[in-house]
Every structure is written in structure tokens, then in C-alpha cells.
Amino acid sequence: MPETEFHADYEFLKRAQRLTHTEILQVVRVATELGVSKIRLTGGEPLLDKKIAELVAGIAAMPAVDDLAMTTNGMLLAPIAQRLRDAGMHRVTISMDSIDPKIFKAMSGGRGDLEQVLAGVAAAERAGFTPIKINVVVQRGVNDHAVLDLLQHFRGTGHIVRLIEFMDVGNRNGWRMDQVVPSRELLDIVQARWPLTAVGQNYPGEVARRYQYADGEGEIGFISSVTKPFCGSCSRARLSADGVLYTCLFATQGTDLRQPIRNGASDDDLRDILSRIWLQRADRYSELRRPAVAEAHTQSKVEMYRIGG
Ligand SMILES: C[S@@+](CC[C@H](N)C(=O)[O-])C[C@H]1O[C@@H](n2cnc3c(N)ncnc32)[C@H](O)[C@@H]1O
């Protein structure tokens, strides 16, 4: 969240506006009854929730959940990595836009500390989270020139770096198409240094195109959400901290679940609501993304810190 807008006096959501763990667990339970088996805790920053390990344990205890993951900026990860693992979390993705401390600091609003995040990676490794994924959002002129250094750092560690095209999520990141480094271009840059071999998908709808280093030093992925949108295979729904369910990362509106839950909705009631939302969904913003469509969306897209990436 940019400090200029979200300064010390900014009115953040009050505790009562946010879903409780019990309420989140109800939504997850009903979603699993409808076929959901994969849950990702993202944010905002999930590790700001001091009782996050309890939420993890609650979700992990649901037999239908066969994949429980988290995306975090890694700043608070080191002290809690083992507890998250013990609570039943399967996988962790850590966002790290550069291995250069200066670029890292600049891209994290002057507040991120690379050493602390690397300590988080090491703790996650010790806790047995393998493979760890490292998310890198590449912006032209900002961190693109340092991508090879980051890849070099993680080659041979077993961690999977994913190079993500900078997306026009929300209205506040000042996105311009010329800041996007297409995956095709990055692939050529990486290949010129280390030959790569394409490998198939782990599961249908996987967002990253996967490659192995030909010299056996591991795997990297490319997420081409701008130049090669994957709306057609997207099966994700996103629940915000205040209980709004969104069916697209670029949504302009979602459906409030908090009110029906607090009005006493039973699991059956909630199941009807979720089914209705899912059957009616028609979003495919990334495929439609054109200047006119982007323009119409400009004032109203949900911000990334609410919808989670
Ligand atoms: C919004 S963050 C939330 C979780 C956590 N706070 C973190 O930093 O990982 C989730 C992911 O979205 C990525 N992301 C943020 N802005 C993006 C953008 N404009 N385009 C593509 N990915 C973006 C982040 O790098 C991160 O990996």
C-alpha cells in the first residue's frame, strides 16, 4: 500500500469489519463441499494476522483441502515458518522483486528488508517447505536489469523463481503497458545465459509456464498474465478480509458474504449463494484488456492489497 495514500492517519478496516477465523472457515468449508480443494492465504499480508497459524490449522483439518498455500512478502516469516508447517500448511510463495538490496528497498516502499526476507526463505526451507516459490514482478526500467542476478542466486537451491508480468490490477500502481516486460522477451534473455527446456503443466489451469535449466540447476516459471491471458482456464475465487467474494483479479465489484453470514446463514444458505455466484460468473478481463476496456475500468478496479494477487 503506497505510503502517500495509506499514511499513519489512514482509517484501516476495524476488527469488526473483518471476517473472523470462524467466518472464514465457514466459507472455506462450504467451498470445499462445492469442489474446492486448493486454498491460498494471501493479502494484504497474511502474516500480519497474529493468529494465522490457528487459521492454517483449521483449514488444514478439512479433509477436502489437498493443497494449502500462502503468498507472503516474507518479512515476518522466519519466526513463524515452522509453526505454519506444523499447523499443516503445504506450500509457501515468497515475493521478492530483486536480490539487489537497493532495488528491493525501493520496490517495497523503502520499508522492506532483503536480509529479513532471505532469513524467511531460509527458515521456510528448514521447516520443510519444498519447493519454495519466489514471485518476481518484473517492471521495465525498475528491476528487469537485475533479474539474472536473482535467478543466479536461486539456481541450484531447489526453489522455483516465477517471473511475473506487471499487471494493471487496481487503479493505484500507475500501470502502463510500456512497463510490462513480456515473458517472451525475458525468456530470450534467460535462455541467452542458461539454456532452458520447457516442461509440461503440473495440473490443468496452472498459471506459470514451466522450464528447467538444461544444466539441471532447477526450474523457473513465467507468468504471462498480460501478453498471454489465461482467463479460460481460471477457476479462482477470491475472498477479501471484509468478506467480499470476487471472481476475477480485475473485478470492479464482488458479492458481500459477511452480511448473510452475520445474519445467520446456514451452510446450505451459503452454498446456494456461492453456487449462484459461480454459475453466473463471466469475467475475462485479461482477454478483453484493450485501451477502451481498461479506460472503463480505471476508476473502479479492486486494489491488489484487497484482492491478493
Ligand atoms: C498482492 S501480494 C499479497 C501477498 C503478500 N503481501 C506478498 O507480498 O506476497 C500477492 C502477489 O501479487 C504480486 N503482485 C503485486 N502487484 C502485482 C502486479 N501489479 N502485477 C503482478 N503481480 C503483482 C506480488 O508480487 C505477490 O507475489
The ligand as an ORCA input file, in Angstrom:
! r2SCAN-3c Opt
* xyz 0 1
  C      -0.687     -8.730     -3.669
  S       0.547     -9.795     -2.985
  C      -0.206    -10.258     -1.457
  C       0.588    -11.176     -0.595
  C       1.820    -10.618      0.108
  N       1.632     -9.360      0.746
  C       3.025    -10.575     -0.808
  O       3.655     -9.536     -0.902
  O       3.326    -11.608     -1.407
  C       0.456    -11.255     -3.952
  C       1.338    -11.308     -5.152
  O       0.936    -10.382     -6.123
  C       2.079     -9.845     -6.752
  N       1.762     -8.571     -7.375
  C       1.526     -7.390     -6.760
  N       1.277     -6.422     -7.661
  C       1.335     -7.003     -8.884
  C       1.155     -6.521    -10.220
  N       0.831     -5.255    -10.477
  N       1.303     -7.393    -11.232
  C       1.608     -8.700    -10.977
  N       1.752     -9.214     -9.762
  C       1.632     -8.376     -8.716
  C       3.040     -9.729     -5.601
  O       4.352     -9.614     -6.048
  C       2.784    -11.005     -4.845
  O       3.624    -12.040     -5.290
*
